[in-house]
Amino acid sequence: MFIVFRMKRLLLIPVLFVVIVCLLFIFNEHQNKLVLWETVPVNSELTEEYTPIVEDIIAIRNQAMLEQNAEAIKPLYNQKTTYGVWAFKHEEKKIKYLHQWADKQGVSFTDIETAFKVRWVKKNSGKITVNFSAVTEYTYAYENQNDSNSLRIATYHVLDLSPELENWIITKEWYTDPFADSLNLDSIKTEDNKAFIMTQEKRDFSGMNERRRGAIEYADLYCGASDDSEYYFMYNKKYKNYNGIGGDCTNFISQVLHEGGKFKKTGGWNYDKDGNHAWLNAQSFKDYLIYSGRGSVIVYGTYDKVLKLSYKLLPGDIIAYEKKGKVAHNSVVTGADSRGYTMVNSHNTDRFKVPWDLGWSDKGIKFWLIRVNY
């Protein structure tokens, strides 16, 4: 029995080694394609040729989003392939979600503009693959108010195109979707929430202390969708980018508190060539913040439960987003719009002064609103 058992273990070791090597190869290939665009040589001729095509696609999609007209983008997609249909259906859901959110909020979108950069273009057997990054600004106004508000989101795309008569059509697309976690608003009590939101006033944050101001300045600069175009898609190079290996949202929030808010590192929350669990993991960071005394819970619960107290949040405070009993994302409060609605910055995807629940309004999501003790 002992000999048989030992032989099985010896046979299992090379099998496990092969499996691990294969998984690492697949992972690295995935990383190179979707995240590490800078490692791919840029063909300037192809980039110049296909940049106008990407520009046209973005313009058509933005106009369709603005007008809530999914049919307008249907010709952009190859409806004969599974991936083409999936890509179209996802954009269709996004258009529906954005306008459901706007109805709940009592706002109308007045403009959508995108700045983008093509990272590289590959040509293979008639198929074109384009890797590009985009910063999209959405402008909106409340129905009973003339003030204009804007939010900005950065996204990172890999787009497959194939020729169709005189045009190019989308056969596949992957990107970091800011609305992926919340494509269903049907269960939210929209009328009650809307009535409350539309009676609120603009908030004054002029009395913030210097540490809060420092946190916001850092968050605005390195969120990836900064109001300074020179910082578009830029993260602080002192820190690793964890987007391809689990997400960078909590790494970014830890930086905001340490670099901007001047919180000292501790044995339990630390970055030294790499971040420890509390520095990087969304759930662990939330727990550390509360149990260390550096933060305290304002309220926890579903959107309907926390909405009114969300107006108590200050710039520099934290919102943790919980799915299926575990925190999956963190963002930092960076201001409020013309109705006092809390705005946040984050990574995964990159957000600059985005309404705190946009993309996170699904009924299955719960929120931790956390006061940070600067």
Summary of the structure (lengths in Angstrom):
residues: 374
radius of gyration: 22.6
end to end distance: 63.4
largest distance: 81.7
contacts: 1155
relative contact order: 0.12
helix: 40%
strand: 28%
